[in-house]
C-alpha cells in the first residue's frame, strides 16, 4: 500500500512540478533566402520555439544549414534531380534565441525553410 501511495504521489504531484510550460501554436513560417551565404539569417524570438519541418530550393548544389553559426546538416539533390538527400534530416526544434541560416546558393537560386512557430506558455 505504501508503494502504491508513493507512486500516486509521484504521478499526481511531483511530475507536474517538473513541467516547464506548454506550447501554443502561433503561425506557419516561410523563411526565404536568396543570398549565397547567410549563416545567421534568422533568430527565434523570445518566448517562441520553431519546429523546422523541411526545405525547398531550386539549387542543384549542396546546401548547408546552420544553427547558432555551426553547420547542422546539408541538403542535396541527386544527379537526376528527382530525389532530395539529407544529412541530419528534418524535423528539428530551435529554442528561443537560436540563430538559423544556410550556405551554398548560386546566382538566381533561392531557398525556403518551412517551420511551425509556437508560443511558450509558462
C-alpha positions as CSV (number, residue, x, y, z in Angstrom):
1,X,0.0,0.0,0.0
2,X,2.9,2.3,0.8
3,X,4.4,1.8,-2.7
4,X,1.0,2.5,-4.3
5,X,0.7,5.8,-2.4
6,X,4.2,6.8,-3.3
7,X,3.5,6.1,-7.0
8,X,0.3,8.1,-6.8
9,X,2.1,11.0,-5.2
10,X,4.8,11.0,-7.9
11,X,2.3,10.8,-10.7
12,X,-0.2,13.3,-9.2
13,X,2.0,15.9,-7.6
14,X,5.7,15.6,-8.4
15,X,5.6,15.3,-12.2
16,X,3.5,18.4,-12.8
17,X,6.1,20.4,-10.8
18,X,8.7,19.4,-13.3
19,X,6.8,20.9,-16.2
20,X,8.5,23.9,-18.0
21,X,5.4,25.2,-19.7
22,X,3.4,24.2,-22.7
23,X,3.3,25.1,-26.3
24,X,0.6,27.0,-28.2
25,X,0.6,27.0,-32.0
26,X,1.2,30.5,-33.3
27,X,1.9,30.5,-37.1
28,X,3.5,28.8,-40.1
29,X,6.8,30.4,-41.1
30,X,8.3,30.5,-44.5
31,X,12.0,31.5,-44.1
32,X,13.1,32.5,-47.6
33,X,16.6,33.5,-48.8
34,X,18.5,34.2,-51.9
35,X,21.9,35.3,-50.6
36,X,24.8,32.9,-51.5
37,X,25.8,32.6,-47.8
38,X,23.9,33.6,-44.8
39,X,24.8,31.5,-41.7
40,X,22.8,33.8,-39.3
41,X,19.7,34.8,-41.3
42,X,17.0,34.3,-38.7
43,X,16.7,34.3,-34.9
44,X,13.9,32.6,-33.0
45,X,12.1,35.3,-30.9
46,X,11.9,35.3,-27.1
47,X,9.2,33.1,-25.7
48,X,8.9,31.2,-29.0
49,X,10.2,27.8,-30.4
50,X,10.4,26.8,-34.0
51,X,9.8,23.3,-35.3
52,X,11.8,23.2,-38.6
53,X,9.9,20.9,-40.9
54,X,11.6,20.9,-44.3
55,X,13.2,23.0,-47.0
56,X,12.8,23.6,-50.7
57,X,15.3,25.0,-53.2
58,X,15.9,25.4,-56.9
59,X,19.6,24.8,-56.3
60,X,21.4,21.7,-57.6
61,X,24.3,22.4,-55.2
62,X,24.9,21.1,-51.8
63,X,23.2,23.4,-49.4
64,X,24.4,23.5,-45.8
65,X,22.2,24.7,-42.9
66,X,23.4,26.2,-39.7
67,X,22.2,26.6,-36.1
68,X,24.0,29.1,-33.9
69,X,26.6,29.6,-36.6
70,X,27.5,25.8,-36.7
71,X,26.8,23.5,-39.5
72,X,24.0,21.2,-38.6
73,X,23.4,19.3,-41.9
74,X,23.1,19.5,-45.6
75,X,20.6,19.2,-48.4
76,X,21.4,18.0,-51.9
77,X,19.6,16.7,-55.0
78,X,21.0,13.7,-56.8
79,X,22.2,13.8,-60.4
80,X,18.8,13.3,-61.9
81,X,17.3,16.0,-59.6
82,X,14.4,13.7,-58.6
83,X,15.1,12.8,-55.0
84,X,16.4,15.1,-52.3
85,X,19.0,13.8,-49.9
86,X,19.5,15.0,-46.4
87,X,22.0,14.6,-43.6
88,X,20.6,15.3,-40.2
89,X,17.1,15.3,-41.6
90,X,14.2,17.3,-40.5
91,X,12.3,17.9,-38.3
92,X,14.3,19.5,-35.5
93,X,13.4,22.1,-32.9
94,X,15.0,25.5,-32.3
95,X,14.6,27.3,-28.9
96,X,14.2,31.0,-28.3
97,X,17.4,32.9,-29.2
98,X,18.8,30.3,-31.6
99,X,20.0,31.5,-34.9
100,X,19.4,29.7,-38.2
101,X,20.9,30.1,-41.7
102,X,22.4,28.4,-44.7
103,X,25.2,28.5,-47.3
104,X,25.7,27.2,-50.8
105,X,23.3,29.2,-53.1
106,X,24.5,30.4,-56.5
107,X,23.1,33.3,-58.6
108,X,19.3,33.2,-59.3
109,X,18.8,30.5,-56.8
110,X,16.6,30.6,-53.6
111,X,15.8,28.5,-50.6
112,X,12.8,28.3,-48.4
113,X,12.6,26.6,-45.0
114,X,9.2,25.6,-43.6
115,X,8.7,26.0,-39.9
116,X,6.0,26.0,-37.3
117,X,6.2,28.7,-34.6
118,X,4.9,28.0,-31.1
119,X,4.4,30.3,-28.1
120,X,5.9,29.0,-24.9
121,X,3.2,29.3,-22.2
122,X,4.6,29.2,-18.6
